[in-house]
Amino acid sequence: MSTPGPLPTAQDVEAAAAMLAAVLEPTPLQRSARLSDATGLEVWLKREDLQPVRSYKVRGASALIGSLDTETRARGVTCASAGNHAQGVALACAQAGVRARVHLPRTTPRQKRERIAVLGGSLVDVVIVGDTYDDAAAASAAWARESGATPVPAFDDPRTITGQGTVASEVAAQAEAAGLDLATLVVPVGGGGLVAGSLTWLAERRPHVTVVGAEPAGAASMAAALAAGSPADLESMDGFVDGAAVRRVGDWTHAVVDRHRPRLVAVPEGAVCVEMLALYQSDGIIAEPAGALASAALAQLTTEERPTDGRAVVVILSGGNNDVSRYAEVVERALVHEGLKHYFLVEFPQEPGALRRFLDEVLGPDDDITLFEYVKRNNRETGPALVGVELQDAADHAPLLARMAASPLRVEPVPPESPLFRFVQ
């Protein structure tokens, strides 16, 4: 599908930056000693998690709302969101004095609902509708038609794109002020607003900078759109990286990305979890999954994208709205990704000492059982159990499998792609 008008330009991004300067402070550009040491590169973090709403989304919302004329502002705005975008719209409306109706699905966590209400104050009405984002989007579109309110898309609008693009222009200015030669910018990709805005400005103003887009492996919708020649719905999607898990990218964002064709990398969700834990434990940074997406992609950079001459690689840490209750799943996914956590169906004979022999003869001295649950009793002689084993070292996996093969027990590994695996995560 073609866009309804000309694509945004670097000048449009700069106009948005001038507008945002009155309402938003620049976020820090900080060197990451951990990532620099691990990669041998000069790695810097653009800390968009330190925005007032803990996400870069406020840039696009503020740029769009700030561009409205007096008459349009009087009719208010509306949006649908399950998190960061709604918070950005709420703050932008509070700063601009514009009324908003924000539609959220029932699945939106209570703390996010409350945060949206606090940011927007009396100017923002929060409406809970439906069980999915699509339900909320339909309600928002209906309200726009009924009331004349202006929709504020999370990514698929040229004004949103130019607002998100101010991240790139800000990075370039900060890098220059710090005496850095910017070589590569790694950008998380969901619906495509941030990468489209970054490409728009950099292509005209810093064409020597390489842009790499990092998508969740389970929701690589931009790569699918480029392959298909137009935005298309993903048949299946892993929603874990919720800030970047988009089933279909926008027409505007696809058109910009299609013009510039950056390299896109698919980052496994497990690698994202490993990086989230490293950011928290080593750097003291709370990142949401989408926030850790770009830094998790560093391992996939090509030789050309990995300058070893002191030039800088900047990764955008796009958001920090992570629910603390999710860390159990984050740890689980990280252990599985690193080869430290494995699951097996073990058929035990129904006789005394069977479990003891499994512990003594099959498990290694440092292996730990983290889950043991009988699935059912097949007959009087045997009963299968689902067993989770955590290793101290990924290299211990092969010897464990060898001992299992030599054991009289019938053991079946449960791979991560198995439907059964969803019951243990």
N, C-alpha and C positions, 0 to 999 in steps of 0.2 A: 504494500500500500504506500502511495506517495504521500509526502507531507503537504499540508495545505499552504505552504509559503516558503520563502527562502530560509536557509539554515542560519542559525546564529553565527556571529562573527566574534573575533577577539575584541573588537571595539564594544560590542554588546556586553561582553564579560567585564570589560573595564568600566563601563557605565554602571553595571550592577555593583562592582566593587566600590565605586564612589558612593553609591546609595547606601551600601551596607556599612560603610565606615562610620556612619552616624549612629548606628544601632548595635553593632557587634565589634568586640575587640578581636584582634588577630589571635589565633591560637599558636602555642609555641611550636618551634621546630627544634627537636632535641636529638642529640647524638645517642645512639644505642650502643653502649660498650659491649653488651652481651651479643647482639646480632653482628656487630662489627668483628668481634673476636671469632665468632662461630663461622662466619662466611669469608673472612679475609677481605671484606669490603669496607667502605666507609658508609655505614648505614645510619640514616637519620629518620626519626619518626615525626610525622605531622600529626599533632595531638588534637584531632577533632573531637575526641572524647571529652575534652575540656571546654567545649561549648556550654553555654548556660543550660541547654537541653541535652547535653552529653552526646551530641550527634551533629554531623555536618548538615543534616536535613533542614535546619533552621535557615541556612543560606538561601536555598531555593525558594522556600516559603516566603521569606522576607523580600526577596527580589521580586517575586510575582505580586505580592500584596502591595509592595511599595510602588509598583508601576501603575496601579489602578487610579483612574481619575476620581474626582469627588463624587460624581453621580453614581459610578459603579461601586465605590466604597460604601455608599449609603445603603445599597441593597445587600451588603454583607457577602461573605464567602462560605464555602462548604468544602468538606473533604471527607474521605474515608481512609481509615488507617487502623493498624493494630498496634501502633507504638510510636516510633521515632518521628515520623512525619507529622502526626497529630500534635505532638509536643512542639515541634517547630512552628506549625500553624498557630497554635495557641499563643506562643510567645510573640510571634510576629504581629498577630492581631492586637495583643495587649499593648505593644509598642506603638502600633499605628492607629489605635483607636477604632478598629474595624470589628464589627460583630461577626461571629462565626458559628456555624453548627457543625460539630465534629461527630461523625458516625463511626461507632466502634462495634465490632462483633462481640458477642458475649464471652468469647474466649480470651479477650484482652484482660491481662492480670489487673487486679484491683489497684495495685500501687501505681500502675501506669494511668489508669482512669483518674485517680486522685491527683497525680502529678499534672495531668492535662488541665484539670479543673483549677489547680493552684496557679499554673502559669497563665492561663487565660483569664482568670478572675470572672467578673460579672459579664465580660464581653463574649464568653464562649459557652455555648450550650453543648453538653455532651449527651449524645443519644446512643443508647445501646440497642442494637438491632441485629437479629439473625445470629447464626452460629459460625459464619465464615466471613472472610474479607469480601468475597463477592456479594454477600447479602448487604454488607455495609456500603459497598460501592453503589449498588443498585438504589439503596435508600438515599444516598447522597445525590445521585443523578436525578432522582425524582424530586428531591427538595430544590435542586437548582432550577428545574423546569417550572416548578410551582411558584417559587418565590423570586426568581430572577437573580439569586445569589450566584456568584462566580465560583466555579469549581477550581480548586487548587490541587492539581495533580502532584503526586509524589515524585514523578520523573518525566512524564511525557508531555512537556510543554517547553517551548523555547525560553521562556522566562525562568522556569525552574532550572533548565540546563545552564543558562548563563550565571545564575546564582551559585550553582554547584561548582561551576568553573572557576569561581573566585578562589577556591582552594589552591588551584595550580598557580594562578598569578601571585598569590600570597606566598606560596612556597618559593617561587623564583625570586621574589624580592627579599625574602628572609635568607635564602641561600647566598645571594649576592652580598647582602650586608655582612654575612658571616665569612665571606671569602671562599665560599664553596663553589666548585664547578659542578653543576648539576648534570648528571649523565643519564640517569634512569629514574622514572617515576612509576611506582607500582600502585595500582588503583584497584580497590575492590569493585566488583561489578555485580549489580542485581538487575534493576530495571534499566540501568544505563545512564542515569542523569549525571552522575559524578564523572564517569569516564568520558562521556560525550562533552561535558563542559571543559574538562581538562584538555582533551584533544583539540577542541575549538580554539582555546587560547594558545596552547603550546605550538600548534602547527603554524601559526602566523608569527608568534613572538619568540619562540625558542624551538625552531624546527630540528635542532640537533639533539634535543632530549628524546630519548626512547620511552614510550609509554607501554607498559605491560598491564593487561587487565587480568585480575584474579577472580575467577568464578568458583562457586561451590561445585564440586564434582557431581553432586546429586541434583543440581539445579542450574545447569549451564545453558541458560536460555538465550544469551547473546550469541554464543557459538552456534547454537541451533538456528538462530535467525540468520546469521551470516551464511551458513551452509544452505539454508532453504531459499535465500534471496529475499526474505521478508519475515517479519515477526510471525511466530507460530507457537501454539500452545505445546508445552511439554506434555508427553503422554503420562509420565510419572515424575515425581519430584520428592526429594528428601528435604523436608522443611526445617531441618535442624539449624542451619545458618539463616535464621528467620529474617534478619535484616537484609539479606541478599537473595533469598529464595523466592524468585518471581517466576511464575509459570509462563509469562509472555512479556517480552520487553516492549518498549514503546515504539511507535512509528517514527517519532522525531529522533529518539535516541538511536534507534537502529540506523536511520539515514546518516547521522553524523559518524557513527562508528564504521559503517560500511564505506563511507568516503575515505576515512583515514586508515582503516584496516590495521589496528594494533595487534600484536600477538596476544592471544588469550590463553591462559593456563587454567586447567581444572584442578582445584585443590581438594584433596580428600578431606571429608569432614573430620576424620580422625586426626589429620595433621593440624587442622584448625584447633582442635581441642588441646593438642600438645603445646601449641603456641600460646593459647589462652592461659594454660597453667604456668608456662614459662614467664609470660608477662606478669602474672600475679605473684609468683613465688620469687622471681629474680629481680623484677623491675618495680614491683609494687603498683602495677597498673591493672585495673579492672576493665577488661575488654569484653564486649559482647562477641558472639561468634563472628559476625560480619566485620567487627573491628579488628579481629586478629587475622582476617583473611589475607590481606596484602603481605604482612610479614611472614605468614606461613608459606607464601608462594616463593620466597627468596631461594629456596632449595631448587626450584625449577627454572631459574634464570639460565639462559644460554651464555656461552662464552662472550658473545658480543654485548650482552646485557649486564655483564659482571665486570665493570672497570676495576682494574687492579693498580691503576696509576694515581690513586688518591681522589679521583672524581667521586662525587657523592651519588648514592642510591637512596632515594627518599621513598618511604612506604607510608601510605595514609592510614592511620589508625582511626577508622571512621566513626566509631561509637563505643560507648561504655555503659549502655543500659542493659546490664546483664542481671537477671534474677538469681539471687544467691541459691535458690532451691535447685537451679540447674547444674550446679557444680558436681553433684553425684554422677549425672549422666556424662558430663564433660570428662571426669576422671575415668569413667568406664570406657568411653570411646577412645581416649588417649592410650590407655593400657592395651586395648585391642589393636590399635594402629601400630603401636611400638612392638607388637608381638609378645607382650608380657601377660596377656590374659587370653585364655582359651576355654572353650566349652566342649563337653563330650557327653554322648549318651553311652552309659556303661551298663551292660546287662550283668547284674550280679546273681550268682546262684543263691537260692534261699536256704542258706546253711550257716551255721555258726562260724565266725572267723573270716568270712568273705571280705568284709570291709577292712579288717585288719591286714589281710594279705595285700589288698590294694594299696593301703598306706605304706606298708613295708617294702613291697616288691616293685610297685609301679611308680609311685611318687618319688621324686628326688628329695634329698635332705632339706633343700631350701624352697621346695614347692609348697604352696599354700592352697588349701581348699577354701574357696570363697562362696561356693554355692553347692548344696547337696540336697536334691529334692527327688523323691521317688515320683516317677511319672504315672505308672500304673503297674499292676501285677498281671503279667501275661498268662502265667499258669502256676502250677504249684512248685515248679523247679527254679524259675528265674523271675527277676523283676528289674526293669530298667530304671536307672536314675540319671537325672541331668546333673552333671558335675562341672563346676567352674573351678579352674586352676589358675592361680597367679604365679608367675615365674619371677625369679630375681634377675634373670638375664635371658634375653631372647634366644641366645645360643643354647639354652637348656631345652628348647622345644624339640629338636631332633632326637636327643637321647630319650626324652619322655615318650615320644612316639615309638621309638624302638622298643622300649620296655613294654609299652602297651601291646605292640605286635607280638612280643614273645610271651605275653601273659595268656593264660587260658580264657580270660575274660573277653567278651565280645565288646569292642569299643568303636564307636562311630563319632568322628569329629563333627562338630556343628560349625560350619563355616559362616562368616559374617553375612554372606548373601543368602543364607538359608532363612525361610520364613520363621522358623523356630527362634532365630536369633533375636527377633523383635520382642520376644517375651522376656529376655534377660537384660535388655537395655532400657 
